[in-house]
């Protein structure tokens, strides 16, 4: 029986180089530890913070961008610092709104093959090599999450926040999604497919709130924090 040469496998161009992953595992652990320590020390000096997620591709002339900029301004005027992924689009808009209002405007930047470049509206910038460390920092120091329209990355961040609350791995925080038209079909799928098929329970639909605009999001955050706030980290 002839052996299959790996170089001839059709997936080789996509997965070649996987052997390199194990060569420097010890040093990788130290890099991970260093990134956790540096980011934790920096983020712990700021707050209270609300994280804003959304697409890097949203253009400044769009209504979504303008609402995200308004969101950043409203948060800053209400005493919250803004945390974003540090890129352009919705992230840049939220940072811009907070920055122009004189508030804290934090960017958790990461280098990506496309799209990501740091925006100019950050009072504090962190740079990450590892996605998972960056994602920890988004939620560890947040008192709430605001999600604007976006793609895979935004959906990943929304679903992770809801999953961590649902499974009680973090404390309950307000999760609000902005843009009823954009999210309407997803909400219907949750209700008519996930609940109907028993994949989630009906009360899980209450893990997030859909609002039309930045003012609605700000109102919801203030309602949730009226009687006190809590961080995501459990004791």
C-alpha positions as protocol buffer text, in pm:
chain_id: "A"
residue {
  index: 1
  type: UNK
  ca { x: 0 y: 0 z: 0 }
}
residue {
  index: 2
  type: UNK
  ca { x: 150 y: 334 z: -98 }
}
residue {
  index: 3
  type: UNK
  ca { x: 183 y: 598 z: 169 }
}
residue {
  index: 4
  type: UNK
  ca { x: 21 y: 932 z: 98 }
}
residue {
  index: 5
  type: UNK
  ca { x: 273 y: 1209 z: 78 }
}
residue {
  index: 6
  type: UNK
  ca { x: 164 y: 1490 z: 304 }
}
residue {
  index: 7
  type: UNK
  ca { x: 274 y: 1754 z: 58 }
}
residue {
  index: 8
  type: UNK
  ca { x: 30 y: 1618 z: -199 }
}
residue {
  index: 9
  type: UNK
  ca { x: -272 y: 1631 z: 33 }
}
residue {
  index: 10
  type: UNK
  ca { x: -522 y: 1895 z: -85 }
}
residue {
  index: 11
  type: UNK
  ca { x: -540 y: 2049 z: 264 }
}
residue {
  index: 12
  type: UNK
  ca { x: -165 y: 2076 z: 300 }
}
residue {
  index: 13
  type: UNK
  ca { x: -151 y: 2441 z: 198 }
}
residue {
  index: 14
  type: UNK
  ca { x: -403 y: 2527 z: 472 }
}
residue {
  index: 15
  type: UNK
  ca { x: -263 y: 2317 z: 754 }
}
residue {
  index: 16
  type: UNK
  ca { x: 108 y: 2286 z: 680 }
}
residue {
  index: 17
  type: UNK
  ca { x: 327 y: 2403 z: 960 }
}
residue {
  index: 18
  type: UNK
  ca { x: 125 y: 2248 z: 1242 }
}
residue {
  index: 19
  type: UNK
  ca { x: 436 y: 2059 z: 1354 }
}
residue {
  index: 20
  type: UNK
  ca { x: 595 y: 2393 z: 1440 }
}
residue {
  index: 21
  type: UNK
  ca { x: 334 y: 2449 z: 1712 }
}
residue {
  index: 22
  type: UNK
  ca { x: 503 y: 2213 z: 1959 }
}
residue {
  index: 23
  type: UNK
  ca { x: 858 y: 2335 z: 1924 }
}
residue {
  index: 24
  type: UNK
  ca { x: 852 y: 2621 z: 2173 }
}
residue {
  index: 25
  type: UNK
  ca { x: 573 y: 2533 z: 2411 }
}
residue {
  index: 26
  type: UNK
  ca { x: 759 y: 2636 z: 2726 }
}
residue {
  index: 27
  type: UNK
  ca { x: 835 y: 2983 z: 2594 }
}
residue {
  index: 28
  type: UNK
  ca { x: 479 y: 3017 z: 2472 }
}
residue {
  index: 29
  type: UNK
  ca { x: 354 y: 2962 z: 2826 }
}
residue {
  index: 30
  type: UNK
  ca { x: 575 y: 3244 z: 2951 }
}
residue {
  index: 31
  type: UNK
  ca { x: 449 y: 3475 z: 2677 }
}
residue {
  index: 32
  type: UNK
  ca { x: 91 y: 3394 z: 2776 }
}
residue {
  index: 33
  type: UNK
  ca { x: 163 y: 3459 z: 3142 }
}
residue {
  index: 34
  type: UNK
  ca { x: 334 y: 3788 z: 3063 }
}
residue {
  index: 35
  type: UNK
  ca { x: 42 y: 3906 z: 2851 }
}
residue {
  index: 36
  type: UNK
  ca { x: -208 y: 3820 z: 3124 }
}
residue {
  index: 37
  type: UNK
  ca { x: -3 y: 3997 z: 3393 }
}
residue {
  index: 38
  type: UNK
  ca { x: 58 y: 4313 z: 3189 }
}
residue {
  index: 39
  type: UNK
  ca { x: -303 y: 4345 z: 3074 }
}
residue {
  index: 40
  type: UNK
  ca { x: -448 y: 4272 z: 3420 }
}
residue {
  index: 41
  type: UNK
  ca { x: -222 y: 4528 z: 3586 }
}
residue {
  index: 42
  type: UNK
  ca { x: -320 y: 4793 z: 3334 }
}
residue {
  index: 43
  type: UNK
  ca { x: -693 y: 4724 z: 3318 }
}
residue {
  index: 44
  type: UNK
  ca { x: -730 y: 4708 z: 3697 }
}
residue {
  index: 45
  type: UNK
  ca { x: -638 y: 5077 z: 3716 }
}
residue {
  index: 46
  type: UNK
  ca { x: -942 y: 5183 z: 3513 }
}
residue {
  index: 47
  type: UNK
  ca { x: -1314 y: 5183 z: 3565 }
}
residue {
  index: 48
  type: UNK
  ca { x: -1607 y: 5162 z: 3578 }
}
residue {
  index: 49
  type: UNK
  ca { x: -1599 y: 5025 z: 3224 }
}
residue {
  index: 50
  type: UNK
  ca { x: -1849 y: 4917 z: 2960 }
}
residue {
  index: 51
  type: UNK
  ca { x: -1738 y: 4718 z: 2656 }
}
residue {
  index: 52
  type: UNK
  ca { x: -1869 y: 4808 z: 2311 }
}
residue {
  index: 53
  type: UNK
  ca { x: -1849 y: 4549 z: 2032 }
}
residue {
  index: 54
  type: UNK
  ca { x: -1921 y: 4591 z: 1662 }
}
residue {
  index: 55
  type: UNK
  ca { x: -1786 y: 4568 z: 1310 }
}
residue {
  index: 56
  type: UNK
  ca { x: -1454 y: 4718 z: 1203 }
}
residue {
  index: 57
  type: UNK
  ca { x: -1603 y: 4767 z: 855 }
}
residue {
  index: 58
  type: UNK
  ca { x: -1875 y: 5017 z: 945 }
}
residue {
  index: 59
  type: UNK
  ca { x: -1824 y: 5348 z: 765 }
}
residue {
  index: 60
  type: UNK
  ca { x: -1835 y: 5690 z: 938 }
}
residue {
  index: 61
  type: UNK
  ca { x: -2125 y: 5805 z: 723 }
}
residue {
  index: 62
  type: UNK
  ca { x: -2348 y: 5516 z: 836 }
}
residue {
  index: 63
  type: UNK
  ca { x: -2618 y: 5550 z: 1101 }
}
residue {
  index: 64
  type: UNK
  ca { x: -2462 y: 5262 z: 1296 }
}
residue {
  index: 65
  type: UNK
  ca { x: -2131 y: 5448 z: 1323 }
}
residue {
  index: 66
  type: UNK
  ca { x: -2306 y: 5763 z: 1440 }
}
residue {
  index: 67
  type: UNK
  ca { x: -2503 y: 5573 z: 1702 }
}
residue {
  index: 68
  type: UNK
  ca { x: -2185 y: 5403 z: 1827 }
}
residue {
  index: 69
  type: UNK
  ca { x: -2013 y: 5741 z: 1856 }
}
residue {
  index: 70
  type: UNK
  ca { x: -2315 y: 5866 z: 2048 }
}
residue {
  index: 71
  type: UNK
  ca { x: -2294 y: 5558 z: 2268 }
}
residue {
  index: 72
  type: UNK
  ca { x: -1935 y: 5638 z: 2358 }
}
residue {
  index: 73
  type: UNK
  ca { x: -2029 y: 5997 z: 2442 }
}
residue {
  index: 74
  type: UNK
  ca { x: -2327 y: 5894 z: 2655 }
}
residue {
  index: 75
  type: UNK
  ca { x: -2118 y: 5643 z: 2846 }
}
residue {
  index: 76
  type: UNK
  ca { x: -1847 y: 5901 z: 2916 }
}
residue {
  index: 77
  type: UNK
  ca { x: -2101 y: 6162 z: 3024 }
}
residue {
  index: 78
  type: UNK
  ca { x: -2254 y: 5906 z: 3261 }
}
residue {
  index: 79
  type: UNK
  ca { x: -1919 y: 5828 z: 3424 }
}
residue {
  index: 80
  type: UNK
  ca { x: -1833 y: 5506 z: 3242 }
}
residue {
  index: 81
  type: UNK
  ca { x: -1513 y: 5433 z: 3055 }
}
residue {
  index: 82
  type: UNK
  ca { x: -1541 y: 5272 z: 2714 }
}
residue {
  index: 83
  type: UNK
  ca { x: -1358 y: 4955 z: 2613 }
}
residue {
  index: 84
  type: UNK
  ca { x: -1343 y: 4848 z: 2250 }
}
residue {
  index: 85
  type: UNK
  ca { x: -1132 y: 4626 z: 2029 }
}
residue {
  index: 86
  type: UNK
  ca { x: -930 y: 4932 z: 1932 }
}
residue {
  index: 87
  type: UNK
  ca { x: -996 y: 4912 z: 1559 }
}
residue {
  index: 88
  type: UNK
  ca { x: -1191 y: 5129 z: 1319 }
}
residue {
  index: 89
  type: UNK
  ca { x: -1563 y: 5113 z: 1241 }
}
residue {
  index: 90
  type: UNK
  ca { x: -1791 y: 5070 z: 1540 }
}
residue {
  index: 91
  type: UNK
  ca { x: -1491 y: 5034 z: 1770 }
}
residue {
  index: 92
  type: UNK
  ca { x: -1340 y: 5359 z: 1652 }
}
residue {
  index: 93
  type: UNK
  ca { x: -1677 y: 5533 z: 1678 }
}
residue {
  index: 94
  type: UNK
  ca { x: -1729 y: 5430 z: 2041 }
}
residue {
  index: 95
  type: UNK
  ca { x: -1374 y: 5530 z: 2131 }
}
residue {
  index: 96
  type: UNK
  ca { x: -1418 y: 5858 z: 1946 }
}
residue {
  index: 97
  type: UNK
  ca { x: -1736 y: 5946 z: 2131 }
}
residue {
  index: 98
  type: UNK
  ca { x: -1582 y: 5878 z: 2469 }
}
residue {
  index: 99
  type: UNK
  ca { x: -1255 y: 6050 z: 2380 }
}
residue {
  index: 100
  type: UNK
  ca { x: -1424 y: 6369 z: 2257 }
}
residue {
  index: 101
  type: UNK
  ca { x: -1638 y: 6376 z: 2572 }
}
residue {
  index: 102
  type: UNK
  ca { x: -1326 y: 6365 z: 2789 }
}
residue {
  index: 103
  type: UNK
  ca { x: -1384 y: 6011 z: 2916 }
}
residue {
  index: 104
  type: UNK
  ca { x: -1171 y: 5701 z: 2942 }
}
residue {
  index: 105
  type: UNK
  ca { x: -1135 y: 5537 z: 2602 }
}
residue {
  index: 106
  type: UNK
  ca { x: -954 y: 5203 z: 2610 }
}
residue {
  index: 107
  type: UNK
  ca { x: -857 y: 4998 z: 2307 }
}
residue {
  index: 108
  type: UNK
  ca { x: -766 y: 4630 z: 2328 }
}
residue {
  index: 109
  type: UNK
  ca { x: -579 y: 4605 z: 2002 }
}
residue {
  index: 110
  type: UNK
  ca { x: -475 y: 4293 z: 1815 }
}
residue {
  index: 111
  type: UNK
  ca { x: -297 y: 4246 z: 1485 }
}
residue {
  index: 112
  type: UNK
  ca { x: -511 y: 4078 z: 1219 }
}
residue {
  index: 113
  type: UNK
  ca { x: -441 y: 3988 z: 855 }
}
residue {
  index: 114
  type: UNK
  ca { x: -715 y: 4231 z: 749 }
}
residue {
  index: 115
  type: UNK
  ca { x: -911 y: 4521 z: 894 }
}
residue {
  index: 116
  type: UNK
  ca { x: -744 y: 4581 z: 1230 }
}
residue {
  index: 117
  type: UNK
  ca { x: -542 y: 4895 z: 1278 }
}
residue {
  index: 118
  type: UNK
  ca { x: -553 y: 5103 z: 1599 }
}
residue {
  index: 119
  type: UNK
  ca { x: -786 y: 5402 z: 1592 }
}
residue {
  index: 120
  type: UNK
  ca { x: -671 y: 5744 z: 1708 }
}
residue {
  index: 121
  type: UNK
  ca { x: -917 y: 5788 z: 1994 }
}
residue {
  index: 122
  type: UNK
  ca { x: -764 y: 5581 z: 2274 }
}
residue {
  index: 123
  type: UNK
  ca { x: -656 y: 5720 z: 2608 }
}
residue {
  index: 124
  type: UNK
  ca { x: -515 y: 5378 z: 2693 }
}
residue {
  index: 125
  type: UNK
  ca { x: -397 y: 5124 z: 2439 }
}
residue {
  index: 126
  type: UNK
  ca { x: -310 y: 4760 z: 2499 }
}
residue {
  index: 127
  type: UNK
  ca { x: -173 y: 4526 z: 2233 }
}
residue {
  index: 128
  type: UNK
  ca { x: -240 y: 4152 z: 2234 }
}
residue {
  index: 129
  type: UNK
  ca { x: -79 y: 3858 z: 2063 }
}
residue {
  index: 130
  type: UNK
  ca { x: -343 y: 3610 z: 2180 }
}
residue {
  index: 131
  type: UNK
  ca { x: -713 y: 3641 z: 2109 }
}
residue {
  index: 132
  type: UNK
  ca { x: -821 y: 3449 z: 2419 }
}
residue {
  index: 133
  type: UNK
  ca { x: -636 y: 3680 z: 2658 }
}
residue {
  index: 134
  type: UNK
  ca { x: -791 y: 3983 z: 2490 }
}
residue {
  index: 135
  type: UNK
  ca { x: -1136 y: 3824 z: 2525 }
}
residue {
  index: 136
  type: UNK
  ca { x: -1081 y: 3767 z: 2896 }
}
residue {
  index: 137
  type: UNK
  ca { x: -997 y: 4136 z: 2940 }
}
residue {
  index: 138
  type: UNK
  ca { x: -1309 y: 4246 z: 2754 }
}
residue {
  index: 139
  type: UNK
  ca { x: -1535 y: 4081 z: 3013 }
}
residue {
  index: 140
  type: UNK
  ca { x: -1325 y: 4066 z: 3330 }
}
residue {
  index: 141
  type: UNK
  ca { x: -1337 y: 4442 z: 3375 }
}
residue {
  index: 142
  type: UNK
  ca { x: -1677 y: 4520 z: 3223 }
}
residue {
  index: 143
  type: UNK
  ca { x: -1994 y: 4620 z: 3403 }
}
residue {
  index: 144
  type: UNK
  ca { x: -2195 y: 4580 z: 3086 }
}
residue {
  index: 145
  type: UNK
  ca { x: -2170 y: 4492 z: 2717 }
}
residue {
  index: 146
  type: UNK
  ca { x: -2315 y: 4688 z: 2426 }
}
residue {
  index: 147
  type: UNK
  ca { x: -2321 y: 4510 z: 2089 }
}
residue {
  index: 148
  type: UNK
  ca { x: -2367 y: 4691 z: 1758 }
}
residue {
  index: 149
  type: UNK
  ca { x: -2406 y: 4520 z: 1419 }
}
residue {
  index: 150
  type: UNK
  ca { x: -2105 y: 4316 z: 1314 }
}
residue {
  index: 151
  type: UNK
  ca { x: -1976 y: 3995 z: 1162 }
}
residue {
  index: 152
  type: UNK
  ca { x: -1821 y: 3674 z: 1293 }
}
residue {
  index: 153
  type: UNK
  ca { x: -1605 y: 3848 z: 1552 }
}
residue {
  index: 154
  type: UNK
  ca { x: -1895 y: 4047 z: 1692 }
}
residue {
  index: 155
  type: UNK
  ca { x: -2120 y: 3741 z: 1703 }
}
residue {
  index: 156
  type: UNK
  ca { x: -1845 y: 3545 z: 1877 }
}
residue {
  index: 157
  type: UNK
  ca { x: -1816 y: 3813 z: 2144 }
}
residue {
  index: 158
  type: UNK
  ca { x: -2192 y: 3834 z: 2192 }
}
residue {
  index: 159
  type: UNK
  ca { x: -2237 y: 3458 z: 2219 }
}
residue {
  index: 160
  type: UNK
  ca { x: -1944 y: 3422 z: 2457 }
}
residue {
  index: 161
  type: UNK
  ca { x: -2084 y: 3688 z: 2691 }
}
residue {
  index: 162
  type: UNK
  ca { x: -2426 y: 3521 z: 2693 }
}
residue {
  index: 163
  type: UNK
  ca { x: -2277 y: 3173 z: 2737 }
}
residue {
  index: 164
  type: UNK
  ca { x: -2067 y: 3278 z: 3035 }
}
residue {
  index: 165
  type: UNK
  ca { x: -2369 y: 3437 z: 3202 }
}
residue {
  index: 166
  type: UNK
  ca { x: -2595 y: 3143 z: 3115 }
}
residue {
  index: 167
  type: UNK
  ca { x: -2350 y: 2891 z: 3262 }
}
residue {
  index: 168
  type: UNK
  ca { x: -2288 y: 3116 z: 3565 }
}
residue {
  index: 169
  type: UNK
  ca { x: -1917 y: 3134 z: 3498 }
}
residue {
  index: 170
  type: UNK
  ca { x: -1944 y: 3510 z: 3539 }
}
residue {
  index: 171
  type: UNK
  ca { x: -2186 y: 3730 z: 3730 }
}
residue {
  index: 172
  type: UNK
  ca { x: -2491 y: 3865 z: 3551 }
}
residue {
  index: 173
  type: UNK
  ca { x: -2421 y: 4189 z: 3366 }
}
residue {
  index: 174
  type: UNK
  ca { x: -2644 y: 4378 z: 3123 }
}
residue {
  index: 175
  type: UNK
  ca { x: -2594 y: 4269 z: 2761 }
}
residue {
  index: 176
  type: UNK
  ca { x: -2766 y: 4505 z: 2519 }
}
residue {
  index: 177
  type: UNK
  ca { x: -2770 y: 4480 z: 2141 }
}
residue {
  index: 178
  type: UNK
  ca { x: -2835 y: 4791 z: 1934 }
}
residue {
  index: 179
  type: UNK
  ca { x: -3027 y: 4791 z: 1606 }
}
residue {
  index: 180
  type: UNK
  ca { x: -3362 y: 4613 z: 1604 }
}
residue {
  index: 181
  type: UNK
  ca { x: -3367 y: 4565 z: 1228 }
}
residue {
  index: 182
  type: UNK
  ca { x: -3025 y: 4405 z: 1217 }
}
residue {
  index: 183
  type: UNK
  ca { x: -3088 y: 4163 z: 1504 }
}
residue {
  index: 184
  type: UNK
  ca { x: -3456 y: 4085 z: 1443 }
}
residue {
  index: 185
  type: UNK
  ca { x: -3404 y: 3764 z: 1244 }
}
residue {
  index: 186
  type: UNK
  ca { x: -3150 y: 3634 z: 1495 }
}
residue {
  index: 187
  type: UNK
  ca { x: -3396 y: 3689 z: 1779 }
}
residue {
  index: 188
  type: UNK
  ca { x: -3667 y: 3504 z: 1586 }
}
residue {
  index: 189
  type: UNK
  ca { x: -3427 y: 3213 z: 1526 }
}
residue {
  index: 190
  type: UNK
  ca { x: -3351 y: 3198 z: 1898 }
}
residue {
  index: 191
  type: UNK
  ca { x: -3721 y: 3188 z: 1981 }
}
residue {
  index: 192
  type: UNK
  ca { x: -3860 y: 2971 z: 1704 }
}
residue {
  index: 193
  type: UNK
  ca { x: -3569 y: 2730 z: 1659 }
}
residue {
  index: 194
  type: UNK
  ca { x: -3342 y: 2717 z: 1963 }
}
residue {
  index: 195
  type: UNK
  ca { x: -3621 y: 2733 z: 2221 }
}
residue {
  index: 196
  type: UNK
  ca { x: -3857 y: 2517 z: 2016 }
}
residue {
  index: 197
  type: UNK
  ca { x: -3591 y: 2248 z: 1969 }
}
residue {
  index: 198
  type: UNK
  ca { x: -3496 y: 2261 z: 2337 }
}
residue {
  index: 199
  type: UNK
  ca { x: -3144 y: 2388 z: 2269 }
}
residue {
  index: 200
  type: UNK
  ca { x: -3196 y: 2675 z: 2512 }
}
residue {
  index: 201
  type: UNK
  ca { x: -3463 y: 2749 z: 2772 }
}
residue {
  index: 202
  type: UNK
  ca { x: -3716 y: 3028 z: 2724 }
}
residue {
  index: 203
  type: UNK
  ca { x: -3569 y: 3235 z: 3013 }
}
residue {
  index: 204
  type: UNK
  ca { x: -3237 y: 3237 z: 2823 }
}
residue {
  index: 205
  type: UNK
  ca { x: -3396 y: 3486 z: 2585 }
}
residue {
  index: 206
  type: UNK
  ca { x: -3374 y: 3737 z: 2870 }
}
residue {
  index: 207
  type: UNK
  ca { x: -2995 y: 3723 z: 2883 }
}
residue {
  index: 208
  type: UNK
  ca { x: -2985 y: 4015 z: 2639 }
}
residue {
  index: 209
  type: UNK
  ca { x: -3193 y: 4319 z: 2555 }
}
residue {
  index: 210
  type: UNK
  ca { x: -3254 y: 4452 z: 2203 }
}
residue {
  index: 211
  type: UNK
  ca { x: -3288 y: 4830 z: 2171 }
}
residue {
  index: 212
  type: UNK
  ca { x: -3321 y: 5063 z: 1870 }
}
residue {
  index: 213
  type: UNK
  ca { x: -3043 y: 5309 z: 1945 }
}
residue {
  index: 214
  type: UNK
  ca { x: -2771 y: 5437 z: 2177 }
}
residue {
  index: 215
  type: UNK
  ca { x: -3015 y: 5620 z: 2402 }
}
residue {
  index: 216
  type: UNK
  ca { x: -3209 y: 5299 z: 2454 }
}
residue {
  index: 217
  type: UNK
  ca { x: -2889 y: 5116 z: 2539 }
}
residue {
  index: 218
  type: UNK
  ca { x: -2785 y: 5382 z: 2788 }
}
residue {
  index: 219
  type: UNK
  ca { x: -3128 y: 5376 z: 2952 }
}
residue {
  index: 220
  type: UNK
  ca { x: -3112 y: 4998 z: 2989 }
}
residue {
  index: 221
  type: UNK
  ca { x: -2763 y: 5008 z: 3142 }
}
residue {
  index: 222
  type: UNK
  ca { x: -2871 y: 5270 z: 3393 }
}
residue {
  index: 223
  type: UNK
  ca { x: -3181 y: 5071 z: 3483 }
}
residue {
  index: 224
  type: UNK
  ca { x: -2969 y: 4761 z: 3546 }
}
residue {
  index: 225
  type: UNK
  ca { x: -2719 y: 4956 z: 3757 }
}
residue {
  index: 226
  type: UNK
  ca { x: -2975 y: 5159 z: 3950 }
}
residue {
  index: 227
  type: UNK
  ca { x: -2950 y: 4945 z: 4260 }
}
residue {
  index: 228
  type: UNK
  ca { x: -2581 y: 4867 z: 4238 }
}
residue {
  index: 229
  type: UNK
  ca { x: -2324 y: 4722 z: 4004 }
}
residue {
  index: 230
  type: UNK
  ca { x: -2120 y: 4405 z: 4005 }
}
residue {
  index: 231
  type: UNK
  ca { x: -1815 y: 4291 z: 3822 }
}
residue {
  index: 232
  type: UNK
  ca { x: -1823 y: 3979 z: 3611 }
}
residue {
  index: 233
  type: UNK
  ca { x: -1569 y: 3787 z: 3818 }
}
residue {
  index: 234
  type: UNK
  ca { x: -1716 y: 3553 z: 4077 }
}
residue {
  index: 235
  type: UNK
  ca { x: -1556 y: 3529 z: 4420 }
}
